[in-house]
Amino acid sequence: KKRRNNGKNRKGRGHVNPVRCSNCGRCCPKDKAVKRFVVRNIVEQAAVRDLADACVYETYVLPKLYLKMHYCISCAIHSKQVRNRSHEGRRDRTPPVRHRRPVNKPKTENKSA
């Protein structure tokens, strides 16, 4: 047997509804698809400064684009969202390390008397 879950995440359900791959449009079961939540700026980084100069408001925050991406396995491997692992590597079920942006904490000044 190749994988413990047979490449799917449906336990006790015979059928799940398909989703379309965001890249190629292939129908793939929702539990098998590789799901990624993408948060991007609506404007690309090159045009942000131009918009800030032309904007009337000084502190205008550009809106963000929130997308739930579904990839079929072929597109997820091709775009390096997931990798194939060895037989021993597949047994490792610990989740990968999540790289989070550091949160800027407000600096508190200590006034010693």
C-alpha positions, 0 to 999 in steps of 0.5 A: 500500500502506497499511502495510509489515506490512499491520497484522499481525506474522506473517511466513511464517505463514499463520494465527495463533490468535485472541484475544478483545478484553479490552474488547468480546470481538471475535475478533482475530488475536493478531499484530494485537491491541494488547497491553498489560501492566498492573500495578495494585494490587488495591485502588484508591487511595481504600481503601488508607489505610483498609486500612492503618489497619485492618491488624494488620501494620505493613509489609504490602505490598498485592499487585498485579494483573498483567494482559495486555490484548489490544485489537482495533484499534477499542477500542485507538483508542477508548481512546487506546492507539494513534493513527492517523498520517499517510502520512509518519508511518507510515514512522517505525518508531522505538519510542515513548519509554517513561515509566518510574518513577524508581528510588529509589537508596539515598543514600550519604553522603560523609564527607570527613576 
